Amino acid sequence: MPTSFDNNLPRRLRFGRGLSGELAAELRRLGCSRPFLVTDRGVRAAGLVARVTGPLAGAGITFAVFDETEPEPPFLCVAAAVASVRGSFDADVVVALGGGSVMDTAKLVAATLLDGRDAALLAGIGKVGRRPLPLVCIPTTSGTGSEATPVAIFTDPGTGSKVGVVDPCLVPDLVLLDPELTDGLPALPTAAAGMDALVHALEAFIAKVATPLARGLALEAARRIGPALPAVCRDGGDRPARDAMLIGANLAGLAFANSSCCAVHALALPLGGRFHIAHGVVTGTLTAETMRHNLPAIREDLAVFAGALGWRDATADSVPDRLAALADSIGLKQVLDAAAVPTSALEELAKQAVANRRLMDPNPRPVTVEDAVAIYQRTLGTHA
């Protein structure tokens, strides 16, 4: 545990089925009346934008919508959102409706819409400094936990590498967790997002910088996710499992917001960015071998975390195999295999991963370039 620490949490968080329909009342509570809704085309096509804007219109609230957020967004996505309303709509609050890409984009829209700053110049730690507009996050997936964190991730379209923007002012003012918005999520996004949430909780628990609050949140997240993830992957209509996954993903986000992600995410970012593999697929499949590497430093913690997941018969040494089996059983390994990552790419990916000190330094055991190559090789198997 660190000798000193801060905890960063959203000002207000609500959970409940149908809660997204209460956005108008929540905006009034914030003293806001002109929301700029940031979302994507998939969310609109699923009918979720209308479920939120319909009640807004009924309450007489004027709003603007940007629905062109890209998956794994570049910084230009922030600029496009800002340009879509600058001079035509006087927004006084930004509302994110979507998954991690949408929420990350909305965070920087809220930070730059009024003062015109270049979002790309904010990459790094503590460079944002201020967020002039209030921010409301309404997640539509159960995985990223972005609604709970001071982090936004963007992709360099030229290199495929991913960069983080980290600043406490990016933590939202209000979070509305409405599991009804996740009920129609297809099987693969459900599995990938859910496994990513599990990894967030695990890494937050074992990180060298974990606060006591983060460790407690991580275990509670594991208690929700452990039984709910396989259940919701078997039956997407399992509403109790959907509810548990949304709560668990949020708790995991709160956990790593007050701790850190570690080597799994450092290894995942260059691999997913270069080969355009969904983030949750990459983190979900890399976790087993990364934990096998970390095992000498985390045996006790890994056993405790496995118990929270409900794996009562698991020993610390068996957890990596259990994690690999889970990723395989919910279809993530097959997606990774289909990407056909070549062996020739692994050393450069490993160098990029190890260079990410923001994520590698909190890892409980050092990871060298050679270690990283070995983790990639074991994860990718014969398909490398």
Secondary structure, 3 states (H helix, E strand, C coil): CCCCCCCCCCCEEEECCCHHHHHHHHHHHHCCCCEEEECCHHHHHCCHHHHHHHHHHHCCCCCEEECCCCCCCCCHHHHHHHHHHCCCCCCCEEEEEECHHHHHHHHHHHHHCCCCCCHHHHCEECCCCCCCCCEEEEECCCCCCHHHCCEEEEECCCCCCEEEEECHHHCCCEEEECHHHHCCCCHHHHHHHHHHHHHHHHHHHHCCCCCHHHHHHHHHHHHHHHHHHHHHHHCCCCHHHHHHHHHHHHHHHHHHHCCCCCHHHHHHHHHHHHHCCCHHHHHHHHHHHHHHHHHHHHHHHHHHHHHHHCCCCCCHHHHHHHHHHHHHHCCHHHHHHHCCCCHHHHHHHHHHHHHCHHHHCCCCCCCCHHHHHHHHHHHHHHHC
